[in-house]
């Protein structure tokens, strides 16, 4: 009989270093996507394709970088988010990257990343951006499924999404993949298939944002007409936990689960799987599946579970929501111990 099972948490070690986000809401986007509310997600008013807005972002950033340098701030990674960076009107991509390069030379910036669409990453564009100092591209893939992409008006196919990821890697840039499960056109199994395809592409990081209905978006109109039903919170938790387990097993760092709680976002969510502690719940569920698997391998009711202390906050999910599941396995306050070892032990 197996006396005890030891296992480690499968999450890859986090990347170290602080990220300095620069928001360019909707800048460079060929159109507004059905679900997108970058202004409310980020709490930043949109910078349109108009150069004057980008000039204002640039001027503020230049000032802030100089002040940070004067103040002796620790080096960090600069990240251009919220729009389609690789499709910004000329000369903005090169202007922003030249600014970043100046502060890289002076030791403040260590790395530069941007977010963009998979249909805006032609090899020559990526080569040019890399030569100017770009290190990483996060692609807003959302889905690899033609039906979901068409129903969501993304304007590209699953093949383009895959090709976009390959182009980023072939350009020698680090790849990030953002998925948006529960879009119009969703169907059972789609998200797990998307997560598996994403894992196959071996991105450095992934972000998983279940689709929300946000005020003043075209998706809100569909939802009001009864033509779109978002995922429930329970479905989102279960689907995300399964995808997280899969991505961890393939050494992909999942750096975001659900949109970050911003006041401007929360006030404008009309429907969908939103909870400020969604990430904690999902990580807890993923961990529960690992413990269940260990109990199966143990082959009997466990008498004790040692949990590395750094996982204490997620073991029982949010507000002890998973306590009953652990009790069903025979594990409770008396039999779960938090320890200073890096591995779990089930006896
Ligand atoms: S989802 Fe991406 S491409 Fe679409 S409008 Fe929003 S930022 Fe632009």
Boltz pocket constraint, residues with backbone or C-beta under 6 A from the ligand:
constraints:
  - pocket:
      binder: B
      contacts: [[A, 26], [A, 29], [A, 30], [A, 31], [A, 32], [A, 33], [A, 36], [A, 37], [A, 38], [A, 82], [A, 83], [A, 84], [A, 117], [A, 140]]
      max_distance: 6.0
